[in-house]
Amino acid sequence: SVKAEDKDRTAPFHLDLWFYFTLQNWVLDFGRPIAMLVFPIQWFPLNKPSVGDYFHMTYNIITPFLLLKLIERSPRTLPRSIVYVSIITFIMGASIHLVGDSVNHRLLFSGYQHHLSVRENPIIKNLKPETLIDSFELLYYYDEYLGHCMWYIPFFLILFMYFSGCFTTCKAESHMPGPALLLVVPSGLYYWYLVTEGQIFILFIFTFFAMLALVLHQKRRRLFLDSNGLFLLYSFALTLSLVALWVAWLWNDPVLRKKYPGVIYVPEPWAFYTLHVSSQQ
């Protein structure tokens, strides 16, 4: 419920928070697997944390802090209990993913191929005893399923809760400043990576449609999105367009089709990399 004093409150565009948020997403999340490939392996032995792991640890600290700062600036008073539980779950899920992703990326140096399933990988299927394969599948489950669910569900829930407070009664305030328009492209491009690599298209599209439904509902009440709400909506709209182009481009790829056989076909960028880029090198 919205308190009476919240109805007429509006917030200016949070250029500082959105800039830091986009920057750390690109550097600490998207940049960590790249850093693992760029830095010499001699600097970070395979039995020690890699540079990507340190990026991930930093991300797990900075991102919940920025999310809390974003919630603090919401014009609407949001339920604190849900916010706290979401942040705690987010940190736990991202930490689970840190461990699983760290081991899985080290397997690349041993010949592991991301475009194949665990049991189809040459370095895995010949392991003895065969129960070791179950252990690697468990690791993959923690990395790609449980970790992602506990990471991304509260992440998008917090963004949606913040978005629900980004409405104003003044239509003149429903516009985006120039810096916000410049940030939409890197923000939308990062969410494309998040949706495809994290395999969370269903969660993303559900959140996006919920945002659209909320906009239509509030429009009947003569409420309009402020600059922060427009920034999130436009970023997600750009993400959806990029995902559609990505899927259309790889629609007829037979190997990736086999790796992602479900009704919703959204290949991972790193699976594409190991199949079409690193294998040719």
C-alpha positions as CSV (number, residue, x, y, z in Angstrom):
1,S,0.0,0.0,0.0
2,V,1.1,3.6,-0.7
3,K,1.1,6.0,2.2
4,A,-0.8,9.3,1.7
5,E,2.4,11.4,2.0
6,D,4.1,9.2,-0.8
7,K,1.5,10.1,-3.5
8,D,2.9,13.5,-4.4
9,R,6.6,12.7,-3.8
10,T,8.9,12.5,-6.9
11,A,12.6,11.9,-7.2
12,P,15.1,13.4,-9.7
13,F,17.0,11.1,-12.0
14,H,19.6,9.2,-9.9
15,L,22.5,9.8,-12.3
16,D,25.1,8.8,-9.8
17,L,23.5,5.5,-8.7
18,W,22.6,4.4,-12.2
19,F,26.0,5.3,-13.5
20,Y,27.8,3.3,-10.7
21,F,25.3,0.5,-11.1
22,T,25.9,0.2,-14.9
23,L,29.7,0.6,-14.5
24,Q,30.1,-2.1,-11.9
25,N,27.8,-4.4,-13.8
26,W,30.0,-4.1,-16.9
27,V,33.3,-4.3,-15.0
28,L,32.7,-6.8,-12.2
29,D,30.1,-9.1,-13.8
30,F,30.6,-9.0,-17.6
31,G,34.3,-8.3,-17.2
32,R,35.2,-11.1,-14.8
33,P,35.3,-14.0,-17.3
34,I,37.2,-11.8,-19.7
35,A,39.7,-10.9,-17.0
36,M,40.2,-14.6,-16.4
37,L,41.2,-15.1,-20.0
38,V,43.4,-12.0,-20.2
39,F,45.5,-12.3,-17.1
40,P,48.3,-14.9,-17.2
41,I,47.3,-18.2,-15.6
42,Q,50.7,-18.2,-13.8
43,W,49.5,-15.2,-11.7
44,F,46.5,-17.1,-10.4
45,P,47.1,-20.9,-10.0
46,L,44.2,-23.2,-10.7
47,N,44.1,-24.2,-7.0
48,K,43.7,-20.5,-5.9
49,P,41.1,-17.8,-6.4
50,S,41.3,-16.2,-9.9
51,V,41.1,-12.6,-10.8
52,G,37.5,-13.3,-11.8
53,D,36.7,-14.6,-8.4
54,Y,37.9,-11.3,-6.8
55,F,35.8,-9.4,-9.3
56,H,32.8,-11.6,-8.2
57,M,33.5,-11.0,-4.5
58,T,33.6,-7.3,-5.1
59,Y,30.3,-7.5,-7.1
60,N,28.6,-9.4,-4.2
61,I,29.4,-6.5,-1.9
62,I,28.9,-3.5,-4.1
63,T,25.6,-4.6,-5.8
64,P,23.5,-5.1,-2.7
65,F,24.8,-1.9,-1.3
66,L,23.7,0.0,-4.5
67,L,20.4,-1.8,-4.4
68,L,19.8,-0.6,-0.8
69,K,20.8,2.9,-1.7
70,L,18.3,2.8,-4.6
71,I,15.5,1.6,-2.4
72,E,16.4,4.4,0.1
73,R,15.7,7.0,-2.7
74,S,12.4,5.5,-3.7
75,P,9.6,8.1,-3.5
76,R,7.4,5.3,-2.2
77,T,7.8,3.6,1.2
78,L,8.6,0.0,0.4
79,P,8.1,-3.0,2.7
80,R,11.4,-3.3,4.6
81,S,11.0,-7.0,5.4
82,I,10.7,-8.0,1.8
83,V,13.6,-5.8,0.9
84,Y,15.9,-7.3,3.6
85,V,15.0,-10.9,2.8
86,S,15.5,-10.2,-0.9
87,I,19.0,-8.7,-0.3
88,I,20.0,-11.6,2.0
89,T,18.8,-14.1,-0.6
90,F,20.6,-12.2,-3.4
91,I,23.9,-12.3,-1.5
92,M,23.6,-16.0,-0.7
93,G,22.7,-16.9,-4.3
94,A,25.5,-14.8,-5.8
95,S,27.9,-16.4,-3.4
96,I,26.8,-19.9,-4.4
97,H,27.3,-18.9,-8.0
98,L,30.7,-17.6,-7.2
99,V,32.0,-21.0,-6.1
100,G,30.3,-23.0,-8.9
101,D,31.3,-20.5,-11.6
102,S,34.9,-20.4,-10.3
103,V,35.3,-24.2,-10.7
104,N,33.5,-24.3,-14.0
105,H,35.7,-21.6,-15.5
106,R,38.8,-23.5,-14.4
107,L,37.6,-26.5,-16.3
108,L,38.0,-24.5,-19.5
109,F,41.8,-24.7,-19.1
110,S,41.4,-28.5,-19.0
111,G,39.3,-28.7,-22.2
112,Y,35.8,-28.3,-20.9
113,Q,33.4,-27.1,-23.6
114,H,30.5,-24.9,-22.5
115,H,28.4,-25.7,-25.6
116,L,28.1,-29.4,-24.4
117,S,26.3,-30.8,-21.5
118,V,28.2,-32.1,-18.5
119,R,28.0,-35.8,-19.4
120,E,28.8,-35.1,-23.1
121,N,32.1,-33.3,-22.3
122,P,35.2,-35.4,-23.3
123,I,37.0,-34.6,-20.0
124,I,34.0,-35.6,-17.9
125,K,32.4,-38.6,-19.5
126,N,35.6,-40.8,-19.0
127,L,35.9,-40.1,-15.3
128,K,36.2,-43.1,-13.0
129,P,34.4,-43.9,-10.8
130,E,31.3,-42.7,-12.7
131,T,29.9,-41.2,-9.5
132,L,32.3,-38.3,-10.0
133,I,30.2,-37.3,-12.9
134,D,27.2,-36.9,-10.6
135,S,29.4,-34.5,-8.5
136,F,30.2,-32.4,-11.5
137,E,26.5,-32.3,-12.4
138,L,25.7,-31.2,-8.8
139,L,28.3,-28.4,-9.2
140,Y,26.6,-27.4,-12.5
141,Y,23.2,-27.4,-10.8
142,Y,24.5,-25.1,-8.0
143,D,26.1,-22.8,-10.6
144,E,23.5,-22.6,-13.3
145,Y,20.2,-23.3,-11.5
146,L,20.1,-22.8,-7.7
147,G,22.7,-20.0,-7.7
148,H,21.0,-18.2,-10.6
149,C,17.5,-18.5,-9.0
150,M,18.6,-17.2,-5.6
151,W,20.6,-14.4,-7.3
152,Y,18.3,-13.1,-10.0
153,I,14.8,-13.6,-8.6
154,P,15.4,-11.2,-5.6
155,F,17.4,-8.9,-8.0
156,F,14.5,-8.4,-10.3
157,L,12.0,-8.3,-7.5
158,I,13.9,-5.3,-5.9
159,L,14.0,-3.5,-9.3
160,F,10.3,-4.1,-9.7
161,M,9.5,-2.9,-6.2
162,Y,11.5,0.2,-6.9
163,F,9.8,0.7,-10.2
164,S,6.4,0.5,-8.6
165,G,7.2,3.8,-6.8
166,C,8.4,5.6,-9.9
167,F,5.2,7.4,-10.7
168,T,4.2,11.0,-10.5
169,T,1.0,13.0,-10.9
170,C,2.7,15.6,-13.0
171,K,3.0,14.7,-16.7
172,A,5.7,17.3,-17.2
173,E,8.1,15.3,-15.0
174,S,7.6,12.2,-17.2
175,H,10.7,12.7,-19.3
176,M,14.4,11.6,-19.3
177,P,17.4,13.9,-19.2
178,G,20.2,13.6,-21.7
179,P,22.6,11.6,-19.5
180,A,19.8,9.1,-18.8
181,L,19.3,8.5,-22.5
182,L,23.1,7.9,-22.9
183,L,23.0,5.3,-20.1
184,V,20.1,3.3,-21.6
185,V,22.3,1.7,-24.2
186,P,25.0,0.2,-21.9
187,S,22.3,-0.6,-19.4
188,G,20.1,-2.5,-21.9
189,L,23.1,-4.2,-23.4
190,Y,24.2,-5.5,-20.0
191,Y,20.8,-6.8,-19.2
192,W,20.9,-8.7,-22.6
193,Y,24.1,-10.4,-21.3
194,L,22.4,-11.1,-18.0
195,V,19.3,-12.6,-19.5
196,T,21.2,-14.8,-22.1
197,E,24.1,-15.9,-20.0
198,G,22.0,-16.4,-16.9
199,Q,19.3,-18.2,-18.8
200,I,16.6,-16.2,-17.1
201,F,14.5,-15.1,-20.0
202,I,11.2,-16.3,-18.4
203,L,12.0,-14.3,-15.2
204,F,13.0,-11.2,-17.3
205,I,9.9,-11.3,-19.6
206,F,7.6,-11.8,-16.6
207,T,9.1,-8.8,-14.9
208,F,8.9,-6.7,-18.1
209,F,5.3,-7.5,-18.7
210,A,4.5,-6.8,-15.0
211,M,6.1,-3.4,-15.5
212,L,4.0,-2.7,-18.6
213,A,0.8,-3.8,-16.8
214,L,1.6,-1.5,-13.9
215,V,2.2,1.4,-16.2
216,L,-1.2,0.8,-17.9
217,H,-2.9,0.5,-14.5
218,Q,-1.4,3.7,-13.2
219,K,-2.2,5.5,-16.4
220,R,-5.9,5.0,-15.7
221,R,-5.3,6.8,-12.4
222,R,-3.5,9.6,-14.2
223,L,-0.1,8.7,-12.8
224,F,3.0,8.9,-15.1
225,L,6.4,7.3,-14.9
226,D,9.2,9.6,-13.7
227,S,12.7,9.7,-15.2
228,N,14.0,6.7,-13.2
229,G,11.0,4.5,-14.1
230,L,11.4,5.5,-17.8
231,F,15.1,4.6,-17.6
232,L,14.3,1.1,-16.3
233,L,11.5,0.6,-18.8
234,Y,13.5,1.7,-21.8
235,S,16.5,-0.4,-20.7
236,F,14.3,-3.5,-20.5
237,A,12.7,-2.7,-23.8
238,L,16.1,-2.5,-25.5
239,T,17.1,-5.8,-23.8
240,L,14.1,-7.6,-25.2
241,S,15.0,-6.3,-28.7
242,L,18.6,-7.5,-28.4
243,V,17.5,-10.9,-27.1
244,A,15.2,-11.3,-30.1
245,L,18.0,-10.4,-32.5
246,W,20.4,-12.8,-30.8
247,V,17.9,-15.7,-31.0
248,A,17.1,-14.9,-34.6
249,W,20.8,-14.9,-35.5
250,L,21.5,-18.3,-34.0
251,W,18.1,-19.8,-34.7
252,N,19.5,-22.5,-37.1
253,D,22.6,-23.4,-35.2
254,P,22.4,-27.2,-34.9
255,V,24.9,-27.6,-32.0
256,L,23.4,-24.8,-29.8
257,R,19.9,-26.2,-30.7
258,K,21.0,-29.5,-29.1
259,K,22.4,-27.8,-26.0
260,Y,19.2,-25.7,-25.5
261,P,16.4,-28.1,-26.6
262,G,13.5,-26.5,-24.8
263,V,10.6,-24.4,-26.2
264,I,12.4,-21.2,-25.2
265,Y,15.7,-21.2,-27.1
266,V,18.1,-18.5,-25.8
267,P,21.8,-19.6,-26.3
268,E,24.4,-18.4,-23.8
269,P,27.1,-16.0,-25.2
270,W,29.9,-18.1,-23.6
271,A,28.6,-21.3,-25.2
272,F,28.7,-19.4,-28.5
273,Y,32.3,-18.3,-27.7
274,T,33.6,-21.8,-26.9
275,L,31.9,-23.2,-30.0
276,H,32.6,-20.7,-32.7
277,V,35.5,-18.5,-31.4
278,S,37.9,-20.4,-29.1
279,S,37.6,-23.7,-31.0
280,Q,38.8,-21.9,-34.2
281,Q,41.7,-20.4,-32.3
